[in-house]
Amino acid sequence: MPFTCPRCNMTSHHPKDEEHGYCGNCHDFTGKPAEKPTGVTFWVAGIVAARNGLPYVQLANDDRMIAQVTIAQARNIAHDLLSAAHNAEADAMIVKFFSKMEFPDGALAALMQEFRDFRHQLESEKVETGRSDPDTGETV
């Protein structure tokens, strides 16, 4: 089913445009997203802005565009997501290990706090978190 932008009246026949209420001509979410029968979705789209010809990444959910970020910012967000996923897996492994052992009450909570503090210290070191801005080459 085609999507007609309420702002510029351009019609798109791409199913994702209608689904998300996105106008490729305006490079914006100008329409109400189509109703979905299940849950909240999160999606990512790469665009080239008509105003300056630069690439951007848009992050959106069912309700609205959450952010439009530069390529460097998108890479940093991706890095942070991967780090958070890794940290959650490590925490879950410790919890699973402690659930199999007969340690005193409160030992898990104390160890988790110490482990997270130690991990934060390691992540703060430049060797662990050295990332560069792809747009400028500067270390961030």
N, C-alpha and C positions, 0 to 999 in steps of 0.2 A: 504494500500500500504506500503510495507516495506521501512525502512530508512536504508541506508548503510552509515556509518561514513566515510567521506573522509580521516580522519586521520589514523584510525586503521583498516578499512574495515570490522568491525563487523556489522552485520545486525540485526536490531530490527524490530519486527512486531507490536510493540505497536503504536497505532494511534497518541498518544500525542508526541512521540519521533519525528515522521516525521513532525507533525504540528509545533513543536518548534525547530526542528533542533538539538535535544539533543541526545548525545551519552551516554548511561548508562555505557558503558565500560570505556570511557574516563572521565566520570563525568564532561562533558563540553558541551557547545553549539558549535558543530563543523560544523554544516550544516546550510544552509540558511533556515529560517522558511518558511513553505508553505504559499503561498499567501492566504489572507483572503479577502472576499468580503466587509466586513464592519469594520470600525473603528480600533482603537488600542486596543490591549488586554494587560492586566497586569496579570501575574501569579506568583505563589509561589510554590516552590517544596522543599520537604525535601529530603536530600541525606545523605549517609554515604560515606565519602571520602575513596577511596582505599589507598591513601598514608599514612593515620594515623588511620583509623577506627573510626573517630569522626563524630558526626552528624553535619550537617550544613543546613542552609536554603538558597535557591537561589531565588532572585527576578529578574524577567525578563519582558521585553515587546516584541513587535513584532520584534524589531531590534536587541536586544542584551541582554546579562545578565547584569543587573544593579549592582548587588552585590551578594556576597556570604558571609553570616554572621554566627556567632556562634549562638547557641541556646539562650544564654543570650541576645545577641544583637537583635535577632529576637523578643524576648519577650518585650524588651524595645521599639522596633519599633512599635509593636502591641499596647503597652500602649500609645505611642505618637499618633498613629492613632485614638484610641478611645478617647483620650483627645481632639484632634483637632475636631473630629466629635461632641463631646459634646459641645465644645465651639462654634462651628458654629451654632448648634441648639439654644443655648442660645442667641447668637447674633441675629439670625433670629426672635426669639420670641420678643426681644426688638424692632426690626424694625417693626414687625407686629403690636405690641402694639402702637407704636408711629404713625403708619399710620392711626390708628383708632381715635386718639385723636387730639385735636386742640392745639398743642403746638407751640411756636414761631419757626420761621426758625432758623436753626442751633442748636436747642436744642438736636436733636437726635445725631448729630455729637459730641457735647460736652459730652453728657451722655455716648455714646459708648466709648469714649476715657477714661473717668473716670472709667467706668465699667471694661474695659479691663485692665487698670492699677491695679485696685483693685483685679481682678481675678489673674493677674500675681503675685501680692504680696502673695495671698493665696497659689498659686501653688508653690511658692518658699519655703514655710514653710515645714520642714521635715515631719510633720504630714500629709500633703497633698500629698507629692510626694515620700515618703519613698518606695523605691523599692530595692530589693536585686538581686545581680548577681547570677543566678541559678548555674553557674559553680563554683563560689568561696564562695558564701554565704555572700559576702561583701555588705554593703549598698552602693547604688549608688545614 
